[in-house]
Amino acid sequence: MKVSPSLKSLKSRHKANKIVRRKGKIYIINKVAPRYKARQG
C-alpha cells in the first residue's frame, strides 16, 4: 500500500479506483487491480 500526502494524483492512475473514508483516514481501494491501494498521510 502506498502512503501519500495527496491522493488526487493517485486516484487517476486506474479507472476502478475509489476513494473511501475509514476511521478518519482516506483510502483508495481498487478491487480490479489491488496494487493501486493507497492511504492518505
MARPA-752540 format. One record per residue: residue number from 1; y, x, z of N, C-alpha, C, O, CB in turn. Coordinates in Angstrom, 1 decimal. Glycine has a CB too. Layout:
<atoms>
{NUM {Y X Z} {Y X Z} {Y X Z} {Y X Z} {Y X Z}} ...
</atoms>
This chain:
<atoms>
{1 {-1.2 0.8 0.0} {0.0 0.0 0.0} {1.2 0.9 0.0} {1.3 1.8 0.8} {0.0 -1.0 1.2}} {2 {2.2 0.6 -0.9} {3.4 1.3 -1.0} {4.4 0.7 0.0} {4.5 -0.5 0.1} {4.0 1.3 -2.4}} {3 {5.1 1.6 0.8} {6.1 1.1 1.7} {7.5 1.6 1.1} {7.7 2.7 0.8} {5.9 1.7 3.1}} {4 {8.4 0.6 0.9} {9.6 0.9 0.2} {10.8 0.3 0.9} {10.7 -0.8 1.5} {9.5 0.4 -1.3}} {5 {12.0 0.9 0.8} {13.2 0.3 1.4} {13.7 -0.9 0.6} {14.4 -1.8 1.1} {14.3 1.3 1.5}} {6 {13.3 -1.0 -0.7} {13.7 -2.1 -1.5} {12.6 -2.6 -2.4} {12.0 -1.8 -3.1} {15.0 -1.7 -2.4}} {7 {12.3 -3.9 -2.4} {11.1 -4.4 -3.2} {11.5 -5.0 -4.5} {10.7 -5.3 -5.3} {10.4 -5.5 -2.4}} {8 {12.8 -5.1 -4.8} {13.2 -5.7 -6.0} {12.7 -5.0 -7.2} {12.2 -5.7 -8.2} {14.8 -5.8 -6.1}} {9 {12.7 -3.7 -7.3} {12.2 -3.0 -8.4} {10.7 -3.0 -8.5} {10.1 -3.0 -9.6} {12.7 -1.5 -8.4}} {10 {10.0 -3.1 -7.3} {8.6 -3.1 -7.3} {8.0 -4.4 -7.8} {6.9 -4.5 -8.3} {8.0 -2.8 -6.0}} {11 {8.8 -5.5 -7.6} {8.3 -6.8 -8.0} {8.1 -7.0 -9.5} {7.2 -7.7 -10.0} {9.2 -7.9 -7.5}} {12 {9.0 -6.2 -10.2} {8.9 -6.4 -11.7} {7.9 -5.5 -12.3} {7.8 -5.5 -13.6} {10.3 -6.0 -12.3}} {13 {7.1 -4.8 -11.6} {6.0 -3.9 -12.1} {4.9 -4.7 -12.7} {4.2 -4.2 -13.6} {5.5 -3.0 -11.1}} {14 {4.6 -5.9 -12.3} {3.5 -6.7 -12.7} {3.8 -8.2 -12.7} {4.5 -8.6 -11.7} {2.2 -6.4 -11.9}} {15 {3.4 -9.0 -13.6} {3.9 -10.4 -13.6} {3.2 -11.2 -12.6} {3.7 -12.3 -12.3} {3.7 -11.0 -15.0}} {16 {2.1 -10.8 -12.0} {1.4 -11.5 -10.9} {1.9 -11.2 -9.5} {1.4 -11.8 -8.6} {-0.1 -11.3 -11.0}} {17 {2.9 -10.4 -9.4} {3.4 -10.0 -8.1} {4.1 -11.2 -7.4} {4.9 -11.9 -8.1} {4.4 -8.8 -8.2}} {18 {3.9 -11.4 -6.2} {4.6 -12.5 -5.4} {5.1 -11.9 -4.1} {4.5 -11.0 -3.5} {3.6 -13.7 -5.1}} {19 {6.4 -12.3 -3.8} {7.0 -11.9 -2.5} {6.6 -12.9 -1.4} {6.9 -14.1 -1.6} {8.5 -11.7 -2.7}} {20 {6.1 -12.3 -0.3} {5.7 -13.2 0.8} {6.3 -12.6 2.1} {6.4 -11.4 2.2} {4.1 -13.2 0.9}} {21 {6.7 -13.5 3.0} {7.3 -13.0 4.3} {6.3 -13.3 5.4} {5.9 -14.5 5.6} {8.6 -13.7 4.6}} {22 {5.8 -12.3 6.1} {4.9 -12.5 7.2} {5.4 -11.7 8.4} {5.6 -10.5 8.3} {3.5 -12.1 6.8}} {23 {5.5 -12.3 9.6} {5.8 -11.6 10.8} {7.0 -10.8 10.7} {7.1 -9.7 11.2} {4.6 -10.8 11.3}} {24 {8.1 -11.3 10.0} {9.3 -10.6 9.9} {9.3 -9.5 8.8} {10.4 -8.9 8.6} {9.7 -10.0 11.2}} {25 {8.2 -9.1 8.2} {8.1 -8.1 7.2} {8.0 -8.8 5.8} {7.4 -9.9 5.7} {7.0 -7.1 7.4}} {26 {8.5 -8.2 4.8} {8.4 -8.7 3.5} {7.3 -7.9 2.7} {7.4 -6.7 2.6} {9.8 -8.7 2.7}} {27 {6.4 -8.6 2.1} {5.3 -8.0 1.3} {5.3 -8.5 -0.1} {5.8 -9.6 -0.4} {4.0 -8.4 2.0}} {28 {4.8 -7.6 -1.0} {4.4 -8.0 -2.3} {2.9 -8.1 -2.4} {2.3 -7.1 -2.1} {5.0 -7.0 -3.4}} {29 {2.4 -9.2 -2.8} {0.9 -9.3 -2.9} {0.6 -9.6 -4.4} {1.4 -10.3 -5.1} {0.4 -10.4 -2.0}} {30 {-0.5 -9.2 -4.8} {-1.0 -9.3 -6.2} {-2.5 -9.5 -6.2} {-3.2 -8.5 -6.0} {-0.5 -8.1 -7.1}} {31 {-3.0 -10.7 -6.5} {-4.4 -10.9 -6.4} {-5.1 -10.4 -7.7} {-6.3 -10.0 -7.7} {-4.7 -12.4 -6.3}} {32 {-4.4 -10.3 -8.8} {-5.0 -9.8 -10.1} {-5.2 -8.3 -10.0} {-6.2 -7.8 -10.4} {-4.1 -10.2 -11.2}} {33 {-4.1 -7.6 -9.6} {-4.2 -6.1 -9.5} {-3.7 -5.7 -8.1} {-2.5 -5.4 -8.0} {-3.4 -5.4 -10.7}} {34 {-4.6 -5.6 -7.1} {-4.2 -5.3 -5.8} {-3.5 -4.0 -5.5} {-3.0 -3.8 -4.5} {-5.4 -5.4 -4.8}} {35 {-3.5 -3.1 -6.5} {-2.9 -1.8 -6.3} {-1.4 -1.9 -6.2} {-0.7 -0.9 -5.9} {-3.3 -0.8 -7.4}} {36 {-0.8 -3.1 -6.6} {0.6 -3.2 -6.6} {1.1 -3.8 -5.2} {2.3 -4.2 -5.1} {1.0 -4.1 -7.7}} {37 {0.2 -3.8 -4.2} {0.7 -4.3 -2.9} {1.8 -3.4 -2.4} {1.7 -2.2 -2.6} {-0.5 -4.3 -1.9}} {38 {2.8 -4.0 -1.7} {3.9 -3.2 -1.1} {4.4 -3.9 0.1} {4.2 -5.1 0.3} {5.0 -3.0 -2.2}} {39 {5.1 -3.1 0.9} {5.7 -3.7 2.1} {7.1 -3.2 2.3} {7.4 -2.0 1.9} {4.9 -3.3 3.4}} {40 {8.0 -4.0 2.8} {9.4 -3.6 3.0} {9.5 -2.8 4.3} {9.0 -3.2 5.3} {10.3 -4.8 3.0}} {41 {10.3 -1.7 4.2} {10.6 -1.0 5.4} {9.8 0.3 5.7} {10.1 1.0 6.7} {10.4 -1.9 6.6}} 
</atoms>
